[in-house]
Amino acid sequence: MLQNISSKLYERANGWVVLILIILDLFFVGFLMPLIGGLMKSGTGLEQPLDLMFLAPPDKLFKMIEIYGETGRTFYRNVELTADLIYPIIYLLAFSLLISWLFKRGFETGNPIRKWNILPLGAYLFDLLENLTIVALLSIFPAQPASLGWALFGFIAIKWLFAGASILLILIGLVMAIKNKFKIQA
């Protein structure tokens, strides 16, 4: 199944699709998410959303949920159920297709590293688990189940590990594609 997904990504990794997805990703990262963050902060004094709190233990996560207040929790839950369900799809496709596009130009077809183009799928899956856990915690407040707090801690950490590894693969692909003068490998 994963090999099939990898192959499909290589088939669809053309320059225009990758460019459009990178522009969409930059729109989310550079405009939409900061705008949402600013709206959250102005209404609640929120310094940052839970999804960006790498390695924050449950007590810190629960404290942030309390600080948000009822209005902030409702707003944040709505963001998690809309924009933060769309954005992971955008970065999954942008990263996977960019890695595929670069790897097609940097590594020969039989090279085992080419199978790593599916790595962003891990970030996507753990991001969805993170979002669902955040929605649950925001919805059941003032309850603070430690098991959900620790699950969120793990989902956030694993998502960022996958995201960091995906960026590393992009850099490796870029270096190899430059080395090969961006020629498509057979």
C-alpha positions as CSV (number, residue, x, y, z in Angstrom):
1,M,0.0,0.0,0.0
2,L,2.7,2.5,0.9
3,Q,4.6,1.6,-2.3
4,N,1.5,2.4,-4.2
5,I,1.1,5.8,-2.5
6,S,4.8,6.6,-3.2
7,S,4.3,5.7,-6.9
8,K,1.2,7.9,-7.2
9,L,3.1,10.8,-5.7
10,Y,5.8,10.4,-8.3
11,E,3.2,10.3,-11.0
12,R,1.6,13.6,-9.8
13,A,4.8,15.5,-8.9
14,N,4.9,18.0,-11.7
15,G,6.3,21.5,-11.3
16,W,3.0,23.4,-11.6
17,V,1.2,21.3,-9.0
18,V,4.1,21.5,-6.6
19,L,4.4,25.3,-7.1
20,I,0.7,25.9,-6.5
21,L,0.8,23.7,-3.3
22,I,3.9,25.5,-2.0
23,I,2.2,28.8,-2.6
24,L,-0.9,27.5,-0.7
25,D,1.3,26.3,2.1
26,L,3.1,29.7,2.3
27,F,-0.4,31.4,2.4
28,F,-1.4,29.3,5.4
29,V,1.9,29.7,7.2
30,G,2.6,33.3,6.4
31,F,-0.9,34.8,6.4
32,L,-3.9,32.7,7.5
33,M,-2.4,31.0,10.6
34,P,-0.8,34.2,11.9
35,L,-4.1,36.0,11.3
36,I,-6.0,33.3,13.3
37,G,-3.3,33.4,16.0
38,G,-3.7,37.2,16.2
39,L,-7.4,36.8,16.6
40,M,-7.0,34.2,19.3
41,K,-4.5,36.4,21.1
42,S,-6.6,39.6,20.9
43,G,-9.6,37.8,22.4
44,T,-7.9,35.6,25.0
45,G,-4.4,36.8,25.6
46,L,-3.3,33.5,24.2
47,E,0.5,33.4,23.5
48,Q,0.3,30.4,21.2
49,P,-2.0,27.5,20.3
50,L,-1.4,24.1,21.8
51,D,-0.3,22.6,18.5
52,L,2.9,24.7,18.6
53,M,3.8,23.8,22.2
54,F,6.5,21.2,21.5
55,L,7.3,19.0,24.5
56,A,4.8,20.9,26.8
57,P,3.7,18.5,29.7
58,P,0.0,18.1,30.3
59,D,-0.1,20.5,33.3
60,K,1.1,23.3,31.0
61,L,-1.3,22.3,28.3
62,F,-4.2,22.3,30.7
63,K,-3.2,25.7,32.1
64,M,-3.3,27.1,28.6
65,I,-6.7,25.7,28.0
66,E,-7.9,27.4,31.2
67,I,-6.3,30.7,30.2
68,Y,-8.1,30.7,26.9
69,G,-11.5,31.2,28.6
70,E,-14.8,30.1,27.3
71,T,-14.7,32.3,24.2
72,G,-11.1,31.4,23.4
73,R,-11.8,27.7,23.8
74,T,-14.9,27.9,21.4
75,F,-12.9,29.9,18.9
76,Y,-9.9,27.5,19.0
77,R,-12.2,24.5,18.7
78,N,-13.8,26.0,15.6
79,V,-10.3,26.7,14.1
80,E,-9.3,23.1,14.8
81,L,-12.4,21.8,13.1
82,T,-12.0,24.0,10.0
83,A,-8.7,25.6,9.0
84,D,-6.6,23.2,10.9
85,L,-8.2,20.2,9.1
86,I,-7.5,21.8,5.7
87,Y,-3.9,23.0,6.4
88,P,-2.5,19.5,7.1
89,I,-3.9,18.3,3.7
90,I,-2.1,21.2,2.0
91,Y,1.3,20.6,3.7
92,L,1.0,16.8,3.2
93,L,0.6,17.3,-0.5
94,A,3.0,20.1,-0.8
95,F,5.8,18.3,1.1
96,S,5.2,14.9,-0.4
97,L,5.0,16.2,-4.0
98,L,8.0,18.5,-3.5
99,I,10.1,15.6,-2.1
100,S,8.9,13.5,-5.0
101,W,9.7,16.2,-7.6
102,L,13.2,16.8,-6.1
103,F,13.9,13.1,-5.7
104,K,13.0,12.4,-9.3
105,R,15.7,14.9,-10.2
106,G,18.3,13.8,-7.6
107,F,18.1,10.0,-7.3
108,E,17.8,7.2,-9.8
109,T,14.6,5.2,-9.9
110,G,15.9,2.2,-8.0
111,N,17.4,4.2,-5.1
112,P,15.8,3.2,-1.8
113,I,15.6,6.8,-0.6
114,R,12.9,7.5,-3.2
115,K,10.5,5.6,-1.0
116,W,10.8,8.2,1.7
117,N,8.6,10.6,-0.3
118,I,5.7,9.3,1.9
119,L,7.2,10.5,5.2
120,P,5.0,13.7,5.3
121,L,2.1,11.2,5.7
122,G,3.3,10.6,9.3
123,A,3.2,14.3,10.1
124,Y,-0.3,14.5,8.6
125,L,-1.6,11.5,10.6
126,F,-0.2,12.7,13.9
127,D,-1.5,16.2,13.2
128,L,-5.0,14.8,12.8
129,L,-4.7,12.9,16.0
130,E,-3.4,16.0,17.7
131,N,-6.3,18.1,16.4
132,L,-8.9,15.6,17.5
133,T,-7.3,15.4,21.0
134,I,-7.3,19.3,21.2
135,V,-10.9,19.4,20.2
136,A,-11.7,16.8,22.9
137,L,-9.8,18.6,25.6
138,L,-11.4,22.0,24.7
139,S,-14.8,20.4,24.7
140,I,-14.6,18.6,28.0
141,F,-13.0,21.5,30.0
142,P,-12.8,21.8,33.0
143,A,-12.2,18.1,33.0
144,Q,-8.4,17.4,32.7
145,P,-7.8,13.7,32.0
146,A,-4.1,13.1,32.3
147,S,-4.3,10.3,29.6
148,L,-5.5,12.8,27.0
149,G,-2.9,15.3,28.1
150,W,-0.1,12.8,27.6
151,A,-1.6,11.6,24.3
152,L,-1.6,15.2,23.1
153,F,2.0,15.6,24.3
154,G,3.0,12.6,22.3
155,F,1.0,13.5,19.2
156,I,2.6,17.0,19.1
157,A,6.1,15.7,19.5
158,I,5.7,12.9,16.9
159,K,4.1,15.3,14.4
160,W,7.0,17.8,14.7
161,L,9.6,14.9,14.4
162,F,7.9,13.9,11.1
163,A,7.7,17.5,9.9
164,G,11.3,18.1,10.7
165,A,12.3,14.9,8.9
166,S,10.2,15.9,5.9
167,I,12.1,19.3,5.7
168,L,15.4,17.4,6.0
169,L,14.3,15.2,3.0
170,I,13.4,18.4,1.0
171,L,16.9,19.7,1.7
172,I,18.5,16.4,0.7
173,G,16.4,16.3,-2.4
174,L,17.3,19.9,-3.3
175,V,21.0,19.3,-2.8
176,M,20.9,16.1,-5.0
177,A,18.7,17.8,-7.7
178,I,21.2,20.7,-7.9
179,K,24.1,18.2,-8.1
180,N,22.3,16.5,-11.0
181,K,21.3,19.9,-12.6
182,F,17.6,19.1,-12.1
183,K,17.7,16.4,-14.8
184,I,15.0,13.7,-14.5
185,Q,16.5,10.4,-13.5
186,A,15.6,7.2,-15.4
